[in-house]
């Protein structure tokens, strides 16, 4: 579990609550890192991400479950660099995206911008990925 009680932990907690996108880096079959921005929610001490089932990130995780995640930095505002490492699993027992209250609240307008309904989004992005971070590091 990550300690969110330190000064740095408070910055991490703020980012987990307020950031709209996090960068997920998986490793492909040639061991090349493949970063991509994804929507996420932080729940139960883990990241929850929804994906299309045939997305490369899902295939990468099946072979190489160790991943990293990081937030963007802002030259004019919050300059914290925050990098997580952890293990990703496909969560086949999880609720669909539109039934995850925090996810729907956070991304409802984004789903509408995609010209989708919450149920349609859940149908298309039907694969839940759960990432439990094992380490967080960073600086300001």
C-alpha positions as CSV (number, residue, x, y, z in Angstrom):
1,X,0.0,0.0,0.0
2,X,1.2,3.5,-0.8
3,X,1.6,5.9,2.1
4,X,-0.5,9.0,1.4
5,X,0.1,10.6,4.8
6,X,3.5,12.3,4.0
7,X,3.9,15.7,2.3
8,X,4.6,14.0,-1.0
9,X,1.7,11.6,-0.3
10,X,-0.7,14.5,0.1
11,X,0.4,15.7,-3.4
12,X,-0.2,12.2,-4.8
13,X,-3.6,12.0,-3.2
14,X,-4.5,15.4,-4.7
15,X,-3.5,14.2,-8.2
16,X,-5.4,10.9,-7.7
17,X,-8.5,12.9,-6.9
18,X,-8.2,15.7,-9.5
19,X,-6.4,14.5,-12.6
20,X,-8.6,13.6,-15.6
21,X,-6.0,11.5,-17.4
22,X,-3.1,9.3,-16.4
23,X,-0.4,7.8,-18.7
24,X,-0.3,4.0,-18.6
25,X,2.8,2.4,-20.0
26,X,2.7,-1.3,-20.9
27,X,5.4,-3.4,-22.6
28,X,4.8,-5.0,-26.0
29,X,6.0,-8.3,-27.3
30,X,9.4,-6.8,-28.3
31,X,9.7,-5.3,-24.8
32,X,9.2,-1.8,-26.1
33,X,7.4,0.5,-23.6
34,X,4.1,1.7,-25.0
35,X,2.7,4.8,-23.2
36,X,-0.9,6.0,-23.7
37,X,-3.3,8.3,-21.9
38,X,-6.2,6.7,-20.2
39,X,-9.2,7.6,-18.0
40,X,-9.0,6.2,-14.5
41,X,-10.5,6.2,-11.0
42,X,-8.7,5.5,-7.8
43,X,-10.6,3.1,-5.7
44,X,-9.8,0.4,-3.2
45,X,-6.1,1.4,-3.2
46,X,-5.9,0.7,-7.0
47,X,-6.4,2.2,-10.4
48,X,-9.4,1.2,-12.3
49,X,-9.2,1.7,-16.1
50,X,-11.7,0.6,-18.8
51,X,-10.5,-0.5,-22.2
52,X,-11.8,-2.0,-25.5
53,X,-11.2,-5.7,-25.2
54,X,-9.0,-6.0,-28.3
55,X,-6.8,-3.0,-27.4
56,X,-3.0,-3.5,-27.4
57,X,-2.7,-2.6,-23.8
58,X,-5.0,-5.6,-22.9
59,X,-2.8,-7.9,-24.9
60,X,0.4,-6.4,-23.4
61,X,-0.9,-6.9,-19.8
62,X,-1.8,-10.5,-20.5
63,X,1.9,-11.2,-21.3
64,X,3.7,-8.6,-19.2
65,X,1.5,-7.4,-16.3
66,X,4.1,-5.0,-14.8
67,X,3.2,-1.5,-15.8
68,X,3.9,2.1,-14.9
69,X,1.6,5.1,-14.7
70,X,2.4,8.8,-14.4
71,X,0.6,12.2,-14.5
72,X,1.4,15.1,-16.8
73,X,3.4,18.0,-15.2
74,X,2.5,21.6,-15.5
75,X,5.3,24.2,-16.0
76,X,3.1,27.0,-14.6
77,X,1.3,25.2,-11.8
78,X,1.7,22.0,-9.9
79,X,5.2,20.6,-10.9
80,X,5.0,17.3,-9.1
81,X,6.4,14.4,-11.0
82,X,4.6,11.3,-9.8
83,X,5.4,7.8,-11.2
84,X,3.7,4.6,-10.1
85,X,4.8,1.1,-10.8
86,X,2.6,-1.9,-10.2
87,X,0.9,-5.0,-11.5
88,X,-2.1,-4.9,-13.8
89,X,-4.8,-7.6,-14.0
90,X,-7.9,-7.9,-16.1
91,X,-10.8,-7.6,-13.6
92,X,-13.4,-9.9,-15.1
93,X,-15.6,-9.7,-12.0
94,X,-15.9,-5.9,-11.9
95,X,-18.9,-3.9,-12.6
96,X,-19.3,-2.2,-16.0
97,X,-18.0,1.4,-16.3
98,X,-21.5,2.9,-16.1
99,X,-22.2,1.1,-12.8
100,X,-19.0,2.4,-11.2
101,X,-20.3,5.5,-9.5
102,X,-17.0,7.4,-9.3
103,X,-16.1,6.6,-12.9
104,X,-19.4,7.7,-14.3
105,X,-19.4,10.9,-12.3
106,X,-15.9,11.8,-13.4
107,X,-16.3,10.9,-17.1
108,X,-20.0,11.4,-17.9
109,X,-19.4,14.5,-19.9
110,X,-16.4,12.9,-21.7
111,X,-18.6,10.0,-22.6
112,X,-21.2,12.4,-24.0
113,X,-18.4,14.2,-25.9
114,X,-17.7,10.8,-27.6
115,X,-21.4,10.8,-28.6
116,X,-22.0,7.7,-26.5
117,X,-24.4,6.8,-23.8
118,X,-22.9,5.4,-20.5
119,X,-24.3,1.9,-21.4
120,X,-22.8,2.2,-24.9
121,X,-19.5,3.2,-23.5
122,X,-19.6,0.2,-21.1
123,X,-20.4,-2.1,-24.1
124,X,-17.4,-0.8,-26.1
125,X,-15.0,-0.4,-23.2
126,X,-16.0,-3.6,-21.6
127,X,-12.6,-4.7,-20.2
128,X,-11.8,-3.6,-16.7
129,X,-8.1,-3.2,-15.8
130,X,-7.1,-3.1,-12.2
131,X,-3.7,-1.9,-11.2
132,X,-2.3,-2.2,-7.7
133,X,0.7,0.1,-7.4
134,X,3.6,-1.4,-5.5
135,X,5.7,1.8,-5.6
136,X,5.3,5.5,-6.1
137,X,8.2,7.9,-6.6
138,X,8.5,11.5,-7.6
139,X,9.7,15.0,-6.9
140,X,8.8,18.6,-7.3
